[in-house]
Amino acid sequence: MILSKTLRATALAFAVASGLAGCAGPRVSDYAAETPTLDLARYFDGTVNAHGVFTDRSGAVVKRFGVVMTCRWQGDEGVLDEAFTYSDGSRERRVWRLKKHANGRYSGTADDVVGVAEGQASGNAFNWRYTLRLSSGGKLVEVQFDDWMYLMDERVMLNKAVMSKFGIRLGEVTLAFYKS
């Protein structure tokens, strides 16, 4: 009986530790040596276009979209005005107001972002975390985004964001940005 309790406790501790280790993902500092170095103010300056998909948790494409971004910076403050056009013909607009801080840190707000988004750039990567208020079935829901961007060259940046609620993965957004 005691051995059985000990084995169960050990198995539970191992399962919890394994689960926590599985949750540990990459850190933005892991990309410090990667080039080209991403400077958000330099990349998001002028017009930037993107195409993307939203996939559900099974990986099925739910929606395709295009984005035209009009971007401008003044000192350490930037505005990214995003105009989305979805495959179903619907349109959406999000205007980000970004602030660059020391050590590659950024903060940002938008009308549908709850609170302040926090981000960190290092090397060719940028990790951005925020809560977004979305309309779903006529109701507003708040979902969390863990958003990663990777600068490939001076024109192309890839973006992958995991969307979750209560820690449960709902789907992913994948984007390819390009500057002309």
Secondary structure by P-SEA (a helix, b strand, c coil): caaaaaaaaaaaaaaaaaaaaaaccccccccccccccccccccccccccccbbbbcccccccccbbbbbbccccccbbbbbbbbbccccbbbbbbbbbbbbccbbbbbccccccccccccccccbbbbbbbbbbbcccbbbbbccbbbbbbccccbbbbbbbbbcccccccccccccccc
